[in-house]
């Protein structure tokens, strides 16, 4: 006898989503953390906005029992690793990351056997299982600071472009896992040069996940937060921005009189928009708070191992000056 289909009643989405989300957030005693690469509407709703390091730091100080993480899966995993007693939910469980997906833990574990005696340094854009195989986690804003404190041979995973940038900064060589970000590897050198020709007054600013050919053209290279700070503090009035376009929303708010031009991708597409980040929508934010799902879980054995390199990152950057995560006004 066939199993009868179970129908799930459709949920009516309120017309005023912003008010409905804020009411639900209060009812659920939830805090909303959002990455700079989220849609502008989600950024404006968040309690705190930041890059990976800032949000990791904020996650250690959350008091609410529910964390709604608007970002990608590895970010929510990090929040769960740091807050096992809290319910961590996401708008879309399928919001992943090309860097994390391109470095599966079983293959990484096998690859590490070739490098005994190396300190394993992993970019935060990796799964909890890969973090559990690591000695310390870094972010784009903390990689140089942390690696200056680590002598001897290093394995760096999974971003080869960030690794190459830090290698040049420190005049060192690492054993590097060959991963890249689907967004940052698509910027076109030819189109960027054409854009620079049309806007000779504009400074080019770029994220270190970009390829060498793009970084070579940049006036300034830095993490998402560093780029935001640079635009705010620079005397220049025009910038070509080579990173995910979501950060432009906060740049426009922080520096309303400045011209911000997104760097062009290689093809005629919106490849400078992260398809994973943009899976999160206002409707999904509402449904996540309504259902307190989908929830992110990390097996306890992996969580305990993964927490050690994250804690080490936070300890090694305790004195690092960063702009604080932006709070909702």
C-alpha positions as CSV (number, residue, x, y, z in Angstrom):
1,X,0.0,0.0,0.0
2,X,1.6,3.4,-1.0
3,X,2.4,5.8,1.8
4,X,0.0,8.6,1.8
5,X,1.4,12.0,1.1
6,X,1.6,14.4,4.0
7,X,0.7,17.9,3.0
8,X,2.3,20.8,4.8
9,X,0.0,23.8,5.2
10,X,1.3,26.8,3.3
11,X,2.5,29.7,5.5
12,X,1.3,33.1,4.6
13,X,4.1,35.6,4.3
14,X,3.2,38.9,5.9
15,X,3.2,42.0,3.7
16,X,5.3,44.0,6.0
17,X,8.2,41.5,6.4
18,X,10.5,43.8,8.4
19,X,8.0,44.4,11.2
20,X,7.0,40.7,11.2
21,X,10.6,39.6,11.5
22,X,11.4,42.1,14.3
23,X,8.3,41.0,16.2
24,X,9.2,37.3,15.8
25,X,12.8,38.0,16.8
26,X,11.6,39.5,20.1
27,X,9.2,36.7,20.7
28,X,11.8,34.0,20.0
29,X,14.5,35.9,22.0
30,X,16.8,35.7,19.0
31,X,19.8,37.7,17.8
32,X,20.4,38.2,14.1
33,X,24.0,38.1,12.9
34,X,24.7,39.0,9.3
35,X,27.7,39.0,7.0
36,X,28.5,42.1,4.9
37,X,27.7,40.0,1.8
38,X,24.0,39.6,2.6
39,X,21.2,41.5,0.8
40,X,20.9,45.1,2.0
41,X,17.4,44.4,3.5
42,X,18.9,41.7,5.7
43,X,21.8,43.8,6.7
44,X,19.5,46.5,7.9
45,X,17.5,44.1,10.0
46,X,20.6,42.5,11.7
47,X,21.6,43.2,15.2
48,X,25.2,42.9,14.2
49,X,27.0,43.0,10.8
50,X,30.6,42.1,10.3
51,X,33.2,39.9,8.6
52,X,34.0,36.4,9.7
53,X,36.4,37.4,12.5
54,X,34.1,40.1,13.9
55,X,31.1,37.7,13.9
56,X,33.1,34.9,15.5
57,X,34.0,37.3,18.3
58,X,30.4,38.5,18.6
59,X,29.2,34.9,18.7
60,X,31.2,34.4,21.9
61,X,29.2,37.1,23.6
62,X,25.7,36.3,22.6
63,X,23.2,36.2,25.5
64,X,20.0,35.3,23.6
65,X,19.1,31.6,23.4
66,X,18.6,31.7,19.6
67,X,21.1,32.8,17.0
68,X,19.8,33.4,13.4
69,X,23.0,33.5,11.3
70,X,22.5,35.2,7.9
71,X,25.6,34.1,6.0
72,X,26.8,30.7,4.8
73,X,26.9,27.3,6.4
74,X,30.4,27.4,7.8
75,X,29.7,30.7,9.6
76,X,26.7,29.2,11.3
77,X,28.7,26.1,12.2
78,X,31.3,28.4,13.9
79,X,28.6,30.0,15.9
80,X,27.3,26.6,17.0
81,X,30.8,25.4,17.9
82,X,31.2,28.4,20.2
83,X,27.6,28.2,21.5
84,X,26.6,24.5,21.9
85,X,23.8,25.3,24.3
86,X,22.1,27.8,21.9
87,X,19.9,27.1,19.0
88,X,21.6,28.2,15.8
89,X,19.4,28.6,12.8
90,X,19.9,29.7,9.2
91,X,17.5,31.0,6.5
92,X,18.7,28.4,4.0
93,X,20.7,25.3,4.9
94,X,22.0,25.0,1.3
95,X,23.8,28.3,1.5
96,X,27.3,26.9,1.3
97,X,30.7,28.1,0.2
98,X,32.9,27.1,-2.7
99,X,36.0,27.1,-0.5
100,X,34.5,24.9,2.1
101,X,32.9,22.6,-0.4
102,X,36.2,22.3,-2.3
103,X,38.1,21.0,0.8
104,X,36.3,17.9,2.0
105,X,37.6,16.7,5.4
106,X,38.5,13.0,4.3
107,X,40.6,14.3,1.4
108,X,42.2,17.0,3.5
109,X,43.1,14.5,6.2
110,X,44.8,12.2,3.6
111,X,46.6,15.2,2.1
112,X,47.9,16.3,5.5
113,X,49.8,13.0,5.8
114,X,52.3,14.4,3.3
115,X,53.2,17.3,5.7
116,X,54.2,15.9,9.1
117,X,55.5,18.5,11.5
118,X,53.6,21.3,9.8
119,X,51.3,23.7,11.7
120,X,47.9,23.4,10.0
121,X,46.5,26.8,9.4
122,X,43.0,26.8,8.0
123,X,41.0,29.8,6.6
124,X,37.7,30.1,8.5
125,X,35.9,29.4,5.1
126,X,36.0,25.6,5.8
127,X,33.8,23.0,7.4
128,X,33.7,22.1,11.1
129,X,35.3,18.8,10.2
130,X,38.3,20.6,8.5
131,X,38.6,23.0,11.5
132,X,38.8,19.9,13.7
133,X,41.9,18.8,11.7
134,X,43.6,22.2,12.1
135,X,45.9,23.8,14.7
136,X,44.6,27.4,14.2
137,X,41.9,29.1,12.2
138,X,42.5,32.5,10.4
139,X,40.4,35.0,8.6
140,X,41.4,37.4,5.9
141,X,41.7,40.2,8.5
142,X,43.8,38.0,10.9
143,X,45.9,35.7,8.7
144,X,49.0,37.9,8.6
145,X,48.9,38.7,12.3
146,X,48.5,35.0,13.2
147,X,51.1,33.7,10.8
148,X,53.7,36.2,12.0
149,X,53.4,34.3,15.4
150,X,53.9,30.9,13.9
151,X,57.5,29.9,13.1
152,X,58.4,26.8,11.1
153,X,56.6,24.9,8.3
154,X,52.9,25.7,7.7
155,X,50.1,24.1,5.8
156,X,47.6,26.7,4.6
157,X,44.1,25.7,3.5
158,X,41.8,26.1,1.6
159,X,42.3,29.4,-0.2
160,X,45.4,29.5,-2.5
161,X,44.9,33.3,-3.3
162,X,44.8,34.3,0.4
163,X,47.8,32.0,1.0
164,X,49.8,33.6,-1.9
165,X,49.1,37.1,-0.6
166,X,50.2,36.3,3.0
167,X,53.3,34.5,1.5
168,X,54.3,37.7,-0.2
169,X,53.6,39.8,2.9
170,X,55.8,37.6,5.0
171,X,58.4,36.4,2.4
172,X,57.6,32.8,3.3
173,X,56.3,29.7,1.5
174,X,53.5,27.4,2.7
175,X,52.2,24.0,1.6
176,X,48.9,25.2,0.1
177,X,45.6,23.4,-0.6
178,X,44.5,24.7,-4.1
179,X,41.1,26.1,-3.3
180,X,39.5,29.4,-4.5
181,X,36.4,31.5,-3.9
182,X,34.0,31.3,-6.8
183,X,33.4,35.1,-6.5
184,X,36.9,36.4,-6.1
185,X,38.4,34.3,-8.9
186,X,36.0,35.7,-11.5
187,X,37.2,39.3,-11.7
188,X,38.5,40.3,-15.1
189,X,41.9,41.9,-15.4
190,X,41.1,43.3,-18.8
191,X,37.7,44.8,-17.8
192,X,39.3,46.2,-14.6
193,X,42.0,48.0,-16.6
194,X,39.3,49.3,-18.9
195,X,37.3,50.5,-15.9
196,X,40.4,52.2,-14.4
197,X,41.0,54.0,-17.7
198,X,37.4,55.4,-17.7
199,X,37.8,56.3,-14.0
200,X,41.4,57.4,-13.6
201,X,40.6,59.2,-10.3
202,X,39.3,56.0,-8.7
203,X,41.4,53.9,-6.3
204,X,41.2,50.2,-6.7
205,X,40.6,48.3,-3.5
206,X,40.6,44.5,-3.4
207,X,40.0,41.5,-1.1
208,X,43.1,39.2,-0.7
209,X,41.0,36.3,-2.0
210,X,41.3,37.8,-5.5
211,X,43.9,36.4,-7.9
212,X,47.4,38.0,-8.2
213,X,46.6,39.7,-11.5
214,X,43.8,41.7,-9.7
215,X,45.8,42.4,-6.6
216,X,48.7,43.7,-8.7
217,X,46.4,46.6,-9.8
218,X,45.0,47.4,-6.4
219,X,45.9,50.6,-4.4
220,X,44.8,48.9,-1.2
221,X,44.3,45.2,-0.3
222,X,42.4,44.2,2.9
223,X,39.6,42.2,4.5
224,X,36.0,43.2,4.1
225,X,36.1,45.3,7.3
226,X,39.5,46.8,6.3
227,X,38.0,47.8,2.9
228,X,35.1,49.4,4.6
229,X,37.3,51.3,6.9
230,X,39.6,52.4,4.1
231,X,36.7,53.9,2.0
232,X,35.5,55.7,5.1
233,X,38.9,57.2,6.1
234,X,40.5,57.7,2.7
235,X,40.7,61.2,1.2
236,X,39.8,59.8,-2.2
237,X,36.2,60.2,-3.4
238,X,36.0,57.3,-5.9
239,X,36.7,53.6,-5.5
240,X,36.6,50.5,-7.7
241,X,35.7,47.7,-5.3
242,X,37.0,44.1,-6.0
243,X,35.0,42.0,-3.6
244,X,31.5,40.7,-3.2
245,X,29.1,43.6,-4.0
246,X,27.1,43.2,-0.7
247,X,29.7,45.3,1.1
248,X,28.8,48.3,-1.0
249,X,25.6,48.8,1.0
250,X,27.6,49.5,4.2
251,X,30.2,51.5,2.3
252,X,27.4,53.8,1.0
253,X,26.0,54.2,4.5
254,X,29.5,54.9,6.0
255,X,30.7,57.2,3.1
256,X,27.5,58.6,1.4
257,X,29.3,61.1,-0.7
258,X,31.8,58.8,-2.3
259,X,31.5,57.0,-5.7
260,X,31.6,53.2,-5.4
261,X,32.1,51.1,-8.6
262,X,31.9,47.3,-8.4
263,X,34.8,45.6,-10.2
264,X,33.6,43.7,-13.3
265,X,33.5,39.9,-13.4
266,X,35.1,37.9,-16.3
267,X,31.8,37.1,-18.0
268,X,28.6,38.9,-18.7
269,X,27.1,37.7,-15.5
270,X,26.6,38.8,-11.8
271,X,29.6,36.7,-10.8
272,X,30.7,39.3,-8.3
273,X,27.6,38.3,-6.3
274,X,28.0,35.3,-4.2
275,X,25.2,32.8,-5.2
276,X,25.4,31.1,-1.8
277,X,25.1,34.3,0.3
278,X,22.2,35.4,-1.9
279,X,20.2,32.2,-1.2
280,X,19.1,34.0,2.0
281,X,16.0,36.2,1.6
282,X,13.7,38.1,3.8
283,X,11.1,35.5,3.4
284,X,13.5,32.8,4.5
285,X,14.6,34.9,7.5
286,X,10.9,35.1,8.5
287,X,10.3,31.4,8.1
288,X,13.5,30.5,10.0
289,X,12.3,32.6,13.0
290,X,8.8,31.3,12.8
291,X,9.9,27.6,12.7
292,X,13.2,27.9,14.6
293,X,14.6,25.9,11.7
294,X,16.6,24.9,9.8
295,X,19.0,24.4,12.7
296,X,22.7,23.8,12.4
297,X,24.2,20.9,14.4
298,X,27.8,19.9,14.9
299,X,28.6,16.5,16.3
300,X,30.1,17.0,19.8
301,X,33.4,15.2,19.1
302,X,34.0,17.4,16.1
303,X,32.8,20.5,17.9
304,X,35.3,20.0,20.7
305,X,38.2,19.5,18.3
306,X,37.1,22.4,16.1
307,X,36.7,24.8,19.0
308,X,40.4,24.6,20.0
309,X,41.8,26.2,16.8
310,X,39.0,28.8,16.8
311,X,39.8,29.7,20.5
312,X,43.5,29.9,19.4
313,X,42.6,32.4,16.7
314,X,40.6,34.5,19.1
315,X,43.5,34.4,21.6
316,X,46.2,35.3,19.0
317,X,44.1,38.3,17.7
318,X,43.1,39.6,21.1
319,X,45.2,42.7,20.7
320,X,44.4,43.2,17.0
321,X,42.6,46.5,16.4
322,X,39.5,46.0,14.3
323,X,36.4,48.0,13.6
324,X,33.6,46.5,15.8
325,X,30.8,44.6,14.3
326,X,28.1,47.1,13.3
327,X,25.1,47.2,15.6
328,X,21.5,47.9,14.5
329,X,20.6,51.5,15.3
